[in-house]
Amino acid sequence: MSAAYNNFIKYFRKTQDHRLLFSINPGRSGSQYLAELLGTAEEVTSFHEAEPPMNGSFLHMINELPYAGTAKKRRIKCNAIKKILNGLPAGQIYCETNHMFIKTFYDVVIKEFKNIGVIILRRELSHVLKSFVELGYFSSKNTAWPDWMSSPNAQTRAINCIDKDENLDQYDLCIAYLLDIEARARRFQREYPRVNTYEVCLESLCHYPDVVTFFEKLKITPTGQTQEMTGRVLNSRKEAKMRYDNFSEIEYCEERIKAYIKKSMLLGIDVPEDIVSGYVVTPEKQKGGSYGIS
């Protein structure tokens, strides 16, 4: 056999040795904290948004076209992951908590790699909405969000929106996006039953006993750094929120979510039942919910 063939087989086998962990989340839900927390485990090499982050043009693709029509171009992410895997020790777990996963590259990654697990990370919906609004997402105040947040009316959406984007205000656009991400998570679970999913709330990951339990489910080993990291959720956007000067109240966010869900139900849109009854089911619905992210 040729040396090139032997190198190919060696490379292929090496990529197959690694587990991969990804995360489904909408953003502003603790994905960076999750990446740092998982990165403290003995077996994990963790990234928040590994290159390429799959935003920008890749997001515009999935807004405008079905997934099948753009898969070839989006496979660039698989090639990048393979390069990283090739540099990892045998048995090391690749983890990426990028919120673009469920929007722009989950399908190509699932097709390319076999040993995959997916963490569905949730945070109290009203707190996520407040953060979105204050950062100017889905408004003219912030010019960066269109490269990161999919349209609620995207060709690839998992739930219908109550109206066209241009007819909705900032709150309704944000809520529609957040509900679509939740619907995408459920669609993923239906379409890929062989892929293990692990549902967790940010609130629980701020308590070390819950972190240990979660690590056990993932079959990863905590270290001394894990306990040190637990609860250290940082708000890296405080200055940006001050700059946008678009303060929002949790109570008003809750009212808007309820109003949006009511409109959806009147239009016959199938909003998941647990969101209707309480937005997102959490093990222990705790007061606050921000844990430093806000």
C-alpha positions in Angstrom: 0.0 0.0 0.0 1.2 3.6 -0.7 2.3 5.9 2.1 -0.5 8.3 1.1 -3.1 5.6 1.5 -1.7 4.6 4.9 -1.7 8.2 6.1 -5.3 8.6 5.0 -6.4 5.5 6.9 -4.4 6.7 10.0 -6.1 10.2 9.7 -9.6 8.7 9.2 -9.2 6.3 12.2 -8.0 9.2 14.4 -11.0 11.3 13.7 -13.3 8.4 14.4 -11.6 7.9 17.9 -12.9 11.3 19.2 -16.3 12.1 20.7 -17.8 15.5 19.7 -20.1 17.6 21.8 -22.1 20.5 20.4 -24.7 22.8 21.9 -28.1 24.0 20.8 -28.9 27.4 22.3 -30.1 30.8 21.0 -27.2 32.9 22.2 -27.2 34.9 25.5 -27.9 31.7 27.3 -24.5 31.0 28.8 -22.8 29.2 25.9 -19.4 30.8 26.6 -19.7 29.8 30.2 -20.6 26.3 29.2 -17.6 26.1 26.9 -15.3 27.2 29.7 -16.9 24.9 32.3 -16.7 21.8 30.0 -13.1 22.8 29.2 -12.2 22.1 32.8 -12.9 18.4 32.4 -10.0 16.0 32.0 -11.0 14.7 28.6 -12.4 17.8 26.9 -10.9 20.4 24.5 -13.5 23.1 24.4 -14.3 26.0 22.1 -17.0 28.6 22.2 -16.9 29.5 18.5 -14.2 27.6 16.7 -13.1 28.9 13.2 -15.0 29.2 11.0 -17.9 30.4 13.3 -20.4 29.8 10.4 -22.1 33.1 10.7 -22.5 35.8 8.0 -22.8 34.3 4.5 -23.6 30.9 5.9 -26.5 32.3 7.9 -27.8 34.1 4.9 -27.8 30.8 3.0 -30.1 29.1 5.5 -32.3 32.1 5.7 -32.9 32.0 1.9 -32.6 28.4 0.9 -33.4 24.9 2.2 -30.5 23.1 3.9 -30.0 20.6 1.0 -29.2 23.4 -1.4 -26.3 24.7 0.6 -24.8 21.6 2.3 -21.8 21.4 0.0 -20.6 25.0 0.8 -21.3 24.5 4.5 -19.2 21.4 4.7 -16.2 23.7 5.2 -17.0 23.4 8.9 -16.4 19.6 8.8 -13.0 20.1 7.2 -12.0 22.6 9.9 -13.1 20.3 12.7 -11.2 17.4 11.2 -8.0 19.5 11.3 -8.6 20.2 15.0 -9.3 16.5 15.7 -6.1 15.6 13.9 -4.1 17.6 16.5 -5.9 16.1 19.6 -4.6 13.2 21.7 -6.5 9.9 21.2 -9.7 9.9 23.3 -9.9 13.6 23.7 -13.4 15.1 23.3 -14.0 18.0 20.9 -16.6 20.4 22.3 -18.0 23.5 20.7 -20.9 25.5 22.2 -21.4 27.8 19.2 -25.1 28.9 18.9 -24.7 28.7 15.1 -24.6 24.9 15.3 -28.4 24.4 15.1 -28.7 27.1 12.4 -25.9 26.6 10.0 -23.9 23.4 10.4 -25.7 20.7 12.5 -26.8 18.7 9.4 -23.4 18.5 7.7 -21.6 17.7 11.0 -24.1 14.9 11.9 -23.6 13.4 8.4 -19.8 13.6 8.6 -19.1 12.4 12.2 -20.6 9.4 14.1 -19.8 9.8 17.8 -21.7 13.0 18.6 -23.6 14.3 21.6 -25.6 17.5 21.7 -26.2 19.7 24.8 -29.5 21.6 24.7 -28.7 24.6 26.9 -31.6 26.7 28.1 -32.1 29.8 30.2 -35.2 31.5 31.4 -36.8 32.8 28.3 -37.7 36.2 29.7 -34.1 36.8 30.7 -32.8 35.9 27.3 -35.4 38.2 25.7 -34.4 41.1 28.0 -30.7 40.6 27.1 -31.6 40.5 23.3 -33.6 43.7 23.5 -31.0 45.5 25.6 -28.2 44.5 23.1 -30.3 45.9 20.2 -30.7 42.5 18.5 -33.4 42.6 15.8 -33.3 46.4 15.7 -31.5 49.1 13.8 -29.5 50.0 16.9 -27.2 47.0 16.4 -25.8 46.3 13.0 -24.0 43.0 13.8 -27.0 40.8 14.7 -28.1 40.0 11.1 -24.9 38.0 10.7 -25.6 35.9 13.8 -29.4 35.6 14.3 -31.6 33.8 11.8 -34.8 35.3 10.5 -38.0 33.9 12.2 -39.2 33.5 8.6 -36.1 31.7 7.4 -36.6 29.0 4.8 -35.2 26.5 7.3 -37.4 27.6 10.2 -38.9 24.9 12.5 -42.0 26.9 13.5 -44.1 29.5 11.7 -43.9 33.1 12.6 -47.0 35.2 13.3 -46.1 37.7 10.5 -43.4 38.8 8.1 -40.3 40.3 9.7 -40.9 43.8 8.5 -44.4 43.8 10.2 -43.0 42.9 13.7 -41.4 45.1 16.4 -38.2 44.2 18.1 -39.8 42.3 20.9 -41.9 40.1 18.6 -38.9 39.4 16.3 -36.8 38.4 19.3 -39.5 36.1 20.7 -40.2 34.6 17.3 -36.5 33.8 16.9 -36.2 32.3 20.4 -39.2 30.1 19.9 -37.8 29.0 16.5 -34.5 27.9 18.2 -36.5 25.9 20.7 -38.5 24.3 17.8 -35.3 23.6 15.9 -34.0 21.7 19.0 -37.1 19.6 19.1 -36.9 19.0 15.3 -33.3 17.9 15.8 -34.3 15.4 18.4 -37.0 14.0 16.1 -34.8 13.8 13.0 -31.7 12.3 14.8 -33.0 9.9 17.5 -29.6 8.1 17.4 -27.8 11.2 18.6 -27.7 11.5 22.4 -29.1 14.9 23.6 -28.5 16.3 27.1 -30.9 19.0 28.3 -29.7 21.4 30.9 -30.6 24.8 32.3 -28.0 27.5 32.8 -29.4 28.1 36.3 -28.5 24.5 37.4 -24.9 24.8 36.0 -24.2 27.5 38.6 -24.4 24.9 41.4 -21.5 22.5 41.7 -23.4 19.4 42.8 -25.6 19.8 39.6 -22.5 20.3 37.5 -21.0 17.0 38.9 -24.3 15.2 38.0 -24.2 16.8 34.5 -20.6 15.8 34.0 -21.6 12.2 34.9 -24.3 12.2 32.3 -21.7 13.3 29.7 -19.2 10.8 31.0 -16.5 13.4 31.6 -14.4 13.9 34.6 -14.4 17.1 36.7 -11.2 18.6 38.0 -10.3 21.1 40.7 -10.7 23.8 38.0 -14.3 22.7 37.5 -15.4 23.7 41.0 -13.4 26.9 40.7 -15.2 27.8 37.4 -18.7 26.9 38.6 -20.8 30.0 39.0 -18.3 32.3 37.3 -20.7 33.5 34.7 -19.5 36.8 33.3 -21.5 39.5 31.6 -19.2 40.6 28.8 -21.8 42.9 27.2 -22.5 45.3 30.0 -20.8 48.2 28.3 -22.6 47.4 25.0 -25.9 47.5 26.8 -25.1 50.9 28.3 -24.1 52.1 24.8 -27.4 51.0 23.2 -29.4 52.5 26.1 -32.4 50.2 25.6 -33.3 49.0 29.0 -36.1 46.4 29.4 -38.0 45.0 32.4 -38.4 41.3 33.0 -42.1 41.8 33.8 -42.6 43.5 30.5 -40.7 40.7 28.7 -42.9 38.1 30.3 -46.0 40.0 29.2 -44.8 40.2 25.6 -44.0 36.5 25.5 -47.5 35.7 26.8 -49.0 38.0 24.2 -46.9 36.5 21.4 -47.9 32.9 22.4 -51.5 33.9 22.5 -51.3 35.4 18.9 -49.6 32.2 17.8 -52.3 30.0 19.2 -55.0 32.0 17.6 -53.2 31.6 14.2 -53.0 27.8 14.8 -49.2 27.8 15.2 -48.1 24.8 17.2 -46.1 26.3 20.1 -44.6 23.5 22.3 -46.9 22.9 25.3 -44.3 23.4 28.0 -43.5 26.8 26.6 -47.1 27.7 26.6 -47.5 26.6 30.2 -44.2 28.2 31.5 -41.9 29.2 28.7 -39.2 26.6 29.4 -39.4 23.7 31.9 -36.5 23.9 34.4 -35.7 21.4 37.2 -36.1 24.2 39.8 -37.5 27.5 38.6 -35.3 29.8 40.6 -35.8 33.5 41.3 -33.5 35.7 39.2 -32.3 33.5 36.4 -29.6 35.9 35.2 -26.6 34.5 37.1 -24.4 37.4 36.0 -25.2 37.2 32.2 -28.2 39.6 32.2 
